[in-house]
Amino acid sequence: MKSACLLLLATVLVWSGCTSTRQEYSARPSYITQTHETQSAVTPPQALEMLKQGNERFASGHSLHRNLREQVKRTSAHQYPYAAVVSCIDSRAPAELIFDQGIGDIFNARIAGNIINDDILGSLEYSTKVAGAKLILVVGHTGCGAVGAACDGTKMGHITELLAHIQPAVEAVKTPPGEDRSSKNQSFVDKVAEDNVVVSMETIRSRSSILNDLINRGDVALVGAMYDVKTGRVRFLVSPSAAR
């Protein structure tokens, strides 16, 4: 178990500033994938650190070169992702890319406005309770169109119901009298997007006893983050709620 954890960290935390680690990885094949052993060995804090290091690689232009065809072969029979990411459908924020992850590394549940509904909760319960992921990361982003539409009170087809999930965040963000609270005020929209991440995290815990139990036991960490579409960097908002 210990050796599996060391292997996992050595292959993912390659740009942590440790020259020996980078050299060790360079001697390894570029198609290393998660296994049951490595998934079982990783802890929630380690899972978070791997995503942090992955975003640092992405934002600094040092994303890993992977043999994706080989990863397809190696994950064809089984998958052992170590984290589950809830993020927006925005085309500028694909989780696998901004966290520099390979095939089989993470689950990614994408939905406009990174809201939490029954389908997302079910997906997260499967990702963690059934499939063994150690971290749930809720990621919002700057310039979110869904959040902007919620600020404008947009009503259109099925979008109306979706945006209703974001309204608590819109109402929670306080502004000085007379300040523009529409999508024209990008600063306001980004503040709402950040608060919406917190609302989503609270919804996960309040509406899923399965996930709340895993978090309380320390088996899974729940963390929030904001992605900046201009810089490519992720800012983590909340410390792991169940990391040990």
Backbone torsions as a table, in degrees:
resi	resn	phi	psi	omega
1	MET	NA	-43.9	-179.6
2	LYS	-63.6	-42.7	-179.6
3	SER	-64.5	-35.4	179.0
4	ALA	-65.1	-41.1	-180.0
5	CYS	-66.0	-41.2	178.7
6	LEU	-63.9	-39.3	178.2
7	LEU	-63.9	-44.0	-179.2
8	LEU	-60.9	-46.8	-178.5
9	LEU	-68.1	-36.5	-179.2
10	ALA	-66.4	-31.4	-177.1
11	THR	-87.9	-16.2	-178.2
12	VAL	-106.9	-39.3	-177.3
13	LEU	-87.4	54.1	-171.2
14	VAL	-81.3	-16.9	180.0
15	TRP	-116.5	40.0	-178.2
16	SER	-86.8	5.2	-180.0
17	GLY	96.1	1.7	180.0
18	CYS	-99.7	111.5	-176.5
19	THR	-62.0	-41.3	-177.7
20	SER	-62.9	-35.8	178.7
21	THR	-66.1	-42.2	179.1
22	ARG	-63.3	-40.7	179.6
23	GLN	-66.6	-38.4	179.0
24	GLU	-62.6	-43.3	-179.4
25	TYR	-65.8	-36.9	-176.9
26	SER	-61.9	-22.0	179.6
27	ALA	-88.8	-3.8	-178.4
28	ARG	-99.3	156.3	177.2
29	PRO	-65.3	154.1	-175.2
30	SER	-87.9	10.0	-177.5
31	TYR	-118.9	22.1	178.2
32	ILE	-59.0	132.1	-179.1
33	THR	-123.8	164.5	179.4
34	GLN	-68.8	142.2	175.5
35	THR	-121.7	170.9	176.9
36	HIS	-59.6	-37.2	-178.6
37	GLU	-67.0	-45.6	-179.1
38	THR	-70.1	-37.4	178.4
39	GLN	-63.7	-42.0	-179.3
40	SER	-66.6	-32.4	-175.4
41	ALA	-78.1	-29.9	-174.6
42	VAL	-72.2	142.7	177.6
43	THR	-99.7	163.1	176.9
44	PRO	-54.8	-44.5	178.1
45	PRO	-63.1	-36.7	178.5
46	GLN	-67.3	-38.2	178.0
47	ALA	-61.5	-42.8	178.1
48	LEU	-63.8	-43.2	-179.4
49	GLU	-62.2	-36.6	179.1
50	MET	-65.0	-37.7	177.1
51	LEU	-70.7	-37.5	177.0
52	LYS	-61.6	-46.1	179.6
53	GLN	-65.7	-36.0	178.4
54	GLY	-63.5	-42.3	178.2
55	ASN	-67.2	-35.2	177.1
56	GLU	-62.8	-41.5	177.3
57	ARG	-61.7	-46.3	-178.5
58	PHE	-61.2	-50.0	-174.6
59	ALA	-67.6	-27.5	-178.6
60	SER	-94.9	3.1	177.5
61	GLY	79.2	24.7	-178.8
62	HIS	-120.0	36.7	178.6
63	SER	-59.7	145.8	-177.9
64	LEU	-69.7	147.4	171.9
65	HIS	-89.1	122.2	-178.0
66	ARG	-120.5	146.4	172.5
67	ASN	-87.7	89.8	-173.7
68	LEU	-66.7	-33.6	178.0
69	ARG	-62.5	-39.7	178.8
70	GLU	-69.9	-36.3	177.3
71	GLN	-65.6	-35.4	175.7
72	VAL	-58.8	-45.3	-179.8
73	LYS	-63.5	-43.9	-173.7
74	ARG	-74.0	-18.5	178.9
75	THR	-106.0	5.7	-174.3
76	SER	-66.2	-29.8	-177.1
77	ALA	-97.1	-32.4	-176.1
78	HIS	-146.5	158.4	174.3
79	GLN	-136.1	140.4	-179.0
80	TYR	-137.3	60.8	179.6
81	PRO	-63.5	145.7	-178.5
82	TYR	-97.0	-8.5	-178.4
83	ALA	-147.2	156.3	174.4
84	ALA	-122.8	125.4	-177.9
85	VAL	-111.3	128.4	172.1
86	VAL	-103.0	119.4	-177.1
87	SER	-143.2	171.7	-178.6
88	CYS	-76.7	162.7	177.9
89	ILE	-80.3	-2.9	-177.3
90	ASP	-48.6	130.1	-175.2
91	SER	-67.2	-13.9	-179.1
92	ARG	-90.5	-1.0	-173.4
93	ALA	-132.8	54.6	177.7
94	PRO	-73.7	120.3	-171.4
95	ALA	-58.5	-43.0	-177.7
96	GLU	-60.0	-33.2	-178.9
97	LEU	-81.7	-46.8	-175.0
98	ILE	-71.2	-18.3	174.3
99	PHE	-105.7	7.4	177.3
100	ASP	49.3	59.5	-179.3
101	GLN	-112.7	153.1	179.5
102	GLY	-97.5	-178.1	177.4
103	ILE	-66.1	128.4	178.8
104	GLY	91.1	0.4	-177.4
105	ASP	-85.0	-40.8	-176.1
106	ILE	-139.0	152.7	165.7
107	PHE	-86.1	146.2	175.9
108	ASN	-136.7	109.0	176.9
109	ALA	-95.9	111.5	-176.2
110	ARG	-109.3	133.8	179.1
111	ILE	-155.8	143.7	-177.9
112	ALA	-53.8	128.7	178.8
113	GLY	75.9	11.3	-177.5
114	ASN	39.5	46.5	179.3
115	ILE	-81.4	168.2	177.4
116	ILE	-115.9	118.9	173.2
117	ASN	-127.7	-174.4	-176.5
118	ASP	-60.4	-37.3	-178.9
119	ASP	-66.8	-41.2	178.2
120	ILE	-67.4	-41.6	177.8
121	LEU	-60.2	-43.8	177.5
122	GLY	-61.6	-40.1	178.9
123	SER	-64.2	-40.2	179.5
124	LEU	-70.8	-37.6	176.7
125	GLU	-62.6	-40.3	176.6
126	TYR	-65.6	-46.0	-176.0
127	SER	-58.6	-37.6	-174.9
128	THR	-97.7	-60.5	-175.1
129	LYS	-65.0	-39.4	-176.8
130	VAL	-93.1	-49.2	-171.1
131	ALA	-95.3	-7.8	169.2
132	GLY	90.2	12.6	177.8
133	ALA	-63.7	144.3	-174.2
134	LYS	-102.3	-6.1	-175.2
135	LEU	-143.4	138.0	168.9
136	ILE	-113.0	120.2	178.7
137	LEU	-116.4	119.7	176.8
138	VAL	-97.5	120.2	-174.2
139	VAL	-118.4	118.0	169.2
140	GLY	-97.1	-179.7	179.0
141	HIS	-152.0	158.9	177.7
142	THR	-70.9	153.7	178.0
143	GLY	63.6	34.9	-176.5
144	CYS	-75.8	120.8	-179.3
145	GLY	-66.6	-36.7	179.5
146	ALA	-65.6	-42.9	178.4
147	VAL	-65.1	-40.8	177.3
148	GLY	-60.6	-41.0	178.5
149	ALA	-65.2	-37.1	177.3
150	ALA	-65.5	-38.8	177.9
151	CYS	-63.0	-32.7	-179.7
152	ASP	-84.5	-5.9	-178.1
153	GLY	68.7	32.7	-178.2
154	THR	-61.1	137.5	175.9
155	LYS	-131.4	117.8	-179.3
156	MET	-162.8	113.4	175.7
157	GLY	51.2	-137.4	-179.3
158	HIS	-71.3	-15.9	178.6
159	ILE	-62.0	-32.6	-178.4
160	THR	-56.0	-48.4	-179.2
161	GLU	-66.3	-39.2	179.9
162	LEU	-62.6	-45.4	-177.6
163	LEU	-67.7	-22.1	178.0
164	ALA	-60.8	-28.4	178.6
165	HIS	-68.8	-22.6	-177.6
166	ILE	-91.1	-18.1	-176.2
167	GLN	-56.1	-38.4	177.9
168	PRO	-57.3	-35.8	178.3
169	ALA	-71.3	-38.8	177.6
170	VAL	-59.3	-45.7	-177.4
171	GLU	-71.1	-27.2	-176.3
172	ALA	-76.6	-26.0	-178.1
173	VAL	-80.9	116.5	-178.3
174	LYS	-89.8	143.7	178.7
175	THR	-134.4	157.2	176.6
176	PRO	-62.7	152.5	178.5
177	PRO	-54.4	131.8	177.1
178	GLY	88.7	-9.9	179.9
179	GLU	-70.9	140.9	179.8
180	ASP	-64.2	123.7	179.1
181	ARG	-111.0	26.1	179.3
182	SER	-103.7	-179.4	179.9
183	SER	-67.4	-11.5	177.2
184	LYS	-71.7	-20.1	178.8
185	ASN	-99.6	91.7	-174.1
186	GLN	-63.9	-32.6	178.0
187	SER	-62.1	-42.4	177.8
188	PHE	-64.7	-44.3	180.0
189	VAL	-58.8	-43.3	-178.8
190	ASP	-67.9	-34.1	175.7
191	LYS	-65.6	-40.6	177.7
192	VAL	-65.6	-40.8	179.4
193	ALA	-59.8	-39.7	178.6
194	GLU	-68.0	-43.6	178.3
195	ASP	-65.6	-31.8	179.2
196	ASN	-64.6	-32.0	175.0
197	VAL	-62.5	-44.7	179.4
198	VAL	-63.7	-42.1	177.5
199	VAL	-60.0	-42.4	179.8
200	SER	-63.4	-40.3	178.3
201	MET	-64.4	-42.1	178.2
202	GLU	-63.7	-37.2	179.3
203	THR	-65.8	-39.7	178.3
204	ILE	-57.3	-45.9	-176.7
205	ARG	-74.1	-36.2	-174.8
206	SER	-80.6	-26.8	-173.9
207	ARG	-105.0	-7.4	177.9
208	SER	-127.7	106.8	178.0
209	SER	-67.0	-29.9	178.6
210	ILE	-63.9	-50.4	-178.8
211	LEU	-68.5	-40.4	179.9
212	ASN	-61.6	-38.6	178.9
213	ASP	-66.3	-43.5	178.7
214	LEU	-61.5	-39.9	179.8
215	ILE	-68.6	-44.4	-179.7
216	ASN	-63.1	-33.6	180.0
217	ARG	-79.0	-12.5	-178.0
218	GLY	84.9	8.4	178.6
219	ASP	-76.3	-26.9	-178.7
220	VAL	-136.1	140.2	174.3
221	ALA	-102.4	145.2	176.7
222	LEU	-117.1	121.1	-173.4
223	VAL	-134.8	147.9	176.5
224	GLY	-113.2	154.9	-178.9
225	ALA	-156.0	159.9	174.7
226	MET	-125.5	131.2	178.3
227	TYR	-101.0	130.9	178.5
228	ASP	-93.5	113.2	-176.0
229	VAL	-70.5	-12.2	179.4
230	LYS	-89.4	-33.8	-175.8
231	THR	-105.8	-19.9	-176.7
232	GLY	81.2	7.8	-177.0
233	ARG	-103.3	146.7	178.4
234	VAL	-103.3	131.4	175.4
235	ARG	-108.8	121.4	-177.0
236	PHE	-86.3	127.7	-170.5
237	LEU	-91.7	-38.3	-171.4
238	VAL	-129.6	133.7	177.4
239	SER	-65.7	154.5	178.5
240	PRO	-52.7	125.2	-174.9
241	SER	-75.3	-16.8	-177.1
242	ALA	-134.9	16.2	-179.5
243	ALA	-71.4	146.5	179.9
244	ARG	-113.4	NA	NA
